[in-house]
Amino acid sequence: MSSDIRKSASFQHEIPGTLLVTQGVHETLAVAIDVVDLKRSFRKRKGWLRSGELIEAVRGVSFRVPQGTIFGVLGPNGAGKTTTIKMLSTLLLPSSGTATINGFDIVRHEHQVRTQLGVLFGGDKGLYNQLNALENLRYFGRLYGMDDPDIKRRANDLLERVQLHDRAHERVESYSRGMKQRLHIAKTLIHDPAIVILDEPTIGLDPGAAIGVRELIADLVPGHTVLLTTHDMHEADLLCREIAIIDQGLIVAAGAPDALKAATEIDRRVAISLADDAHYNRLALEKRLAGFPNIIHATHQPDSAGHMRLELACLETTSALDAALAMLREQGAGVTAIDIREPSLEDAFLLATGREFEPGQTGDAGKMDS
């Protein structure tokens, strides 16, 4: 995976109450998606009427996505992610606020916006199970106004890209969940859109299938701009150049993944489990290690099984681990295991929201009546 995906370049609008963190040198890139104070409210049904409780699904979301990058919208179910992308893809009208897709306003230029987009919504719907992969792509290509030679060329290229070329003539009903999701991505790209919106693309996939889909997403840049919604912290950290953490309809933190994690100010820790025959002057080793600039302090503690472990609190784990292992080798001490604790996006979410991340919450408010 290209390291360019992980470079920092913040284009986030300044939002009161939002943790905005950046790092590195900003690059000047054209803006593909520009969202300013976007809001959407729903009225819950009460019987056959829509006179029930007013729900603010999206309460003022603002962000910018540079061209040729992957931007993640991260949050638990029900946070407002799907409602936001439905507005950006012209499936829902915003209650207020503005957004543009490659310069086209999502309300005033609906047709032009749709020509810029390829959209994949999470779930099993969107493919025809009685058709094979080529027939599905041919059908959707014609809906986009493509002619048959272009469809054939694009379909063959995309099926090769998503590793379904050898299964192109089999009915989709015989496909595994991971194969269907790869075909979903091919369908989303059939008309070669400039901007790709992916809503929970790996939801429900087994780990192996999820890895394959993530590799496909990473390969979309810089040729495409990707807006990725997910509640998978690892996925967001792995793929996204920048992330907006959304909770209860608001962006509560935004920035590059590494910068968001660094802002938690949680100590990085290294734990080195020692062999039972490791005998040396522990206090002397602790003092020597504490003299290194990246090591805050070092202690020896027994683990739950009673085996001794050297624990380091540090500013940077790699150099701290190298120093500790070098000293342990000097003492002839055997090492049985190493555990490294770095700040995570879960820590960043906790800092921004004041509560732990719970992906299993109730469904997105966007599924209510519009």
N, C-alpha and C positions, 0 to 999 in steps of 0.2 A: 504494500500500500504506500502511495506517495506521501512523503513527509509534508508536502505542500498543503495537504488537507488539514494538517494540524497547526499551520502557522496562524498567528493571531492577526486579525484585522477587524476592529470593531466599527460598525456603522449603526449601532443601536441609538435610537432616539433617547434623549434624557427623560426619564420618567420619575416623578417624585415617588420616593419609597422603594425604588428599585435598586438592588445591588448591581452596579455596573462595573465590571472589572475587565482590564485589558492588559496585554503584555506584548513586548516586541515592537517592531517598526510597522506602522500601518502602511498598507499599500493602497494606491489610488485605483480602484476598480469601479466600473460602471455598476449601477444599482439595477438588479433584475426585479426585485420585489420591494416595494416601499409601502409600509403600513403605518398609518397615523391615527391613534386614538379610536381604533375600531371597536364597536360595541354591538351586541345582539341580545335582545331580551325575548323571552317566550312566555306565553300564557298557558299554564297547565289546564288540561281539560277538566271540566266539572260536569259529569254526565255527558250530554251531547254538546254542551256549550264550551267555549273557551274563556270562561269567566272566572277561572280559578286563580291560584297564586301566580304572581309575576316572578319569573325566574330570570336573573341576569346571568346568562351563560358566559358571555364575554363582556368585560366591564371596562374596556379601554386599553387595547393591546396596540403597541407600537414597536416596529422593528424594521430593519433594512437588511436585505440579502444581496451581497455582491455577486455579480455574474461569475459563473464557473466555480462555485463553491457549494458545499453542503452545509445547510443551516438546520439545526435541530430545534424542534419545539418539544420540550421534555416536561412531562407531568403525569400525575396519576389519572386513572379513568375518571371522567367527570370534571376534569379541570377546564375544559373549553377548547381542547386541541382540535377535535373534529369539527366543531362549530366554526372555528377560525378558518380552516381550510375550505369548508363549504362556502363561506363568504368569498374567499379569494378565488375559488373556481366558479363563481357566479351561480351556485346552486341555492344560496340564501342571500337575501338582501340584508345589508347591515342596518341596524337601527340608527346608527350614526357613525361618524368617522369616515375616513377615506383610505383607499388602497389602490396602487397601480401595479400592473404587471407589464414589465418592459415599457413603461410609460403610458399604458392604456388603463383608464379608470375602470374599475370592476363594475360600476353601475352604468356609466354613460357609454362605455365602449365594450359592451358584453361580448359581441361577436369577435372583435379583435383579440380580447383577452383569451377566449377559448381557442383561438388558433395558435396561441403561444404555449398552451399547456398540454401536458399529459398527466392524468390524475389516476392514482391507484388508491382505492379505499380498502381498508382491511376487511377480511372475511372471505367467504367462499363464493359470493355472487360475482357476476360479471363475465363469466365464460359460458359457452354452450357445450354441455357435456356430451351431446350426441354428435358433435362435430369434432374433427381432428384439429391439431394445432394449426396447420396451414389454413384450413377452412375458417377457423376463428379469426386468424390474422387477416385473411382476405376480406371477411365480412366487415371487420372494424376499419380496415383501410378504406373500403368503399364508403363507409359512413363519413370518413374524413375527406372524401372527394378525390382520393388517389386513383390513378389509372392502373390497370392490371400489370403492366410491365414494372412500374415502380413498386407495387405491392409485392410482386414475386421477388424482386431484388431485395427489398427491405426485409421481407419475411424470412428468406433464406439466411441473410446475414444475421438477423436477430436470433433465429433458432440456433444457429451455430454459437452465437455469443452466450446464450443462456443454457447451452449444452443439452438441447432437445432436438437437434437435427436428426438424430437416428430414431426418434420417436414421433416425427412430424406427422406421420400418416395414421397414428393410433388415436382412437377416440379419447377425448379428455377425461371421460368417466373412468378410464383405467389408470389415470395418473395419480401419483402420491400427492399429498398436500404440498410438499416442497416443489414438485414439478409444476403443479398448478400455479404456485406463486411465481415461479420463474416465467411461466407463460403470461401471467398477469403483467409482469414487467415488460415482456416483449410487446404485448398489446398496448401498453402505455406509451411505448416508444415507436410504434409503427409509423407514425406520421412525422417522426424526427422533431419533437417539440423542443423549443429552447429551454423551457422550464418544466421540471418534473416534480410533481407533488406526490409524496408517498405517505399514506396514512397507515401506521402500524404494519409495515410490510412483512415483518417476521412473526407476527402474533400467531400463536398456536403451532409454530413449527418446532420440530425436534432440533437439538443443538447442531447436528450436522447440516440439516437443510438451512437453518438460520445462517450458518457461516457462509454457505454458498450464495445466499441472497445478499448478504452484506458485501461480499466480494464484488457482486454485480453492481451494487449501489456505488461502491468506491470507484469503480471503473467509469462511472458516468461523467465524472469531472476530469478535466475542465471543459469538456465539450458541451456539457449541460449544466444548468443550475438546479440544485436539488433542495426542496423543502421537505424535511423528514419529520414526521411526528411519531413519537414513541414514548412508552413508559419504561423502556429498557435502558437503565443507566449505562450498562456496559456498551450497548449499541451506540448510544449517543456519544460516549467518550471516545469510542473507536473511530467513528465515521466523521464526526462533525467538526468543521473549522470553528464554528461558533454555535452557542446554545442559548436559547431563552427558556428559562424554567418558568412554567405557568402553573398557577395554583388558584383555584376558585375564580377563574376568569380574568386573572391579572398576571402580568409578567413580574415576577418577584426577584429575579436575578438574570443577568445576561452577560455573555462574554465568551472568550475561548475556554475550552474545558480545563486546560492547565491553570489558567488564571482564576477560574471559579474555585478550583480545588485549593489553590494557594491561598485564596482569601479566607479560607476557613481557619487559618492559623493553628491547625491541629499538628502536633509534633509528629514528624516521621519517626518510625520506630523499626529497629532491627532486633530480632531475637535469634540467638545462636544456641542451639541445644548441644550440650557437651557430652562426650563419652564418659562413662562412669569412672574410667581410670585417668581422667584429666586432673592432675594435681599441680598447682602452681600458686604463687602468691596473688590471690584475687584482688586484694586492696591495691597492690602496686600496679596491677594491670589496669584497674579502673582509673587510677590517677593518671597513668600514661595516656589512656584513651581520651579522658576528659581534657587533655591538653591540646587535642586536635581541634582546629577552628570549626569544623562542621559537626562536632559531637558536643551535645549539651551536657549529658552525663551518662555514666555507665554503671550498671549494677549487676550483681549476680543474684538470681532468684530461683528457687525450686519450682518446677512446673507441677501440674496436677498429679503426675505419676511419681514425684519426688526426685526427678533427675534435675541436675543443675543446668541453668540457662543463663547466658550472658545477654543482657538487655541494654540496648543503646537508644537513647532519645537523641535525634540528630536533625540537622537542617537539610542534609542531602544524603540519601541512603547508600549510593554506590561507593563514594569515597569512605564513608564510615565503615561499611562492610569490608572493604579492602584492607583498611587499617587494622580492624579487629582480627581478621583472618591471618594477616601477616604476623601479628603478635602471638596469636594462638599457635601458629606453626613454630615460632621461636621457642615456645614453652613445651612443644611436643604434645599439645592437647588435641585430641580427636574431636571432630565435629560430626554430629549425627543428623542435624536438620537445621534449616535456615528459614525464618519467617520474616517477611518484610511488610510493614504497614505504612501505606501512603494515604494521604487525604483522598477521599473519593467524592464523586458527585452526590452520593447520599449525604455526605457531610455538608456539601454545599447547599443541598436542598434543606437540610435541617437548619442551617444558618439563616437561609432566606425566609423560611416559613415558620420556624419555631417548632416544627413537629417532624417526625420521621416519615419517610416516603412509604406510602401504602398503595401499591399498584392495584390492589384488588377492590377498590372502592366502586360505588355505583356507576352506571354507565354515563356517557357524556350527555350533557344537557341538550346537545344538538339533536338528540333523538326525540325530544318533545315536540309538541305542535308548533309549527312556524306560522 
